[in-house]
Amino acid sequence: MAQQQTPQEQAIVQRFSAMRNELTQIQTKIRELEGERHEHMVVIDNIKDLDPNRKCFRMVGAVLVERTVKEVLPAIEENKKQLEEILKKLAAQHGEKAAAVKKFKEQFNVRVRGERDPEREEDDKKSSGVLV
């Protein structure tokens, strides 16, 4: 049988869920941008040693544009730098949000199903009981 939650408890649970969802969204965005940064690094590594006047194609939106390596390489390097800056900001934002979630969890004694309780773990370590 499920216990009935008071309106205040429901609000706490909803707020905690919203905070965790925000944290998950930030993590997802970080992974996505790290993938894009990796793709930029692969392209830079592949075209940096090519002849600067060699024909090169670049996707701009949904259009494939013909350029030269000397035109494309600086643009890709600049995009990579911008991605790295955004990733730093997102990492800082993630750290702040994770700290806020942890503080909220401790403040309202929120426990997540399936998560181990640290206080119980300490009690388990202290007791050397025998299971019969």
ABEGO torsion letter per residue (X at the ends): XBBBBBAAAAAAAAAAAAAAAAAAAAAAAAAAAAAAAAAAAAAAAAAAABBAABBBBBBBEABBBBBBAAAAAAAAAAAAAAAAAAAAAAAAAAAAAAAAAAAAAAAAGBBBBGBBBAAAAAAAAABABBBX
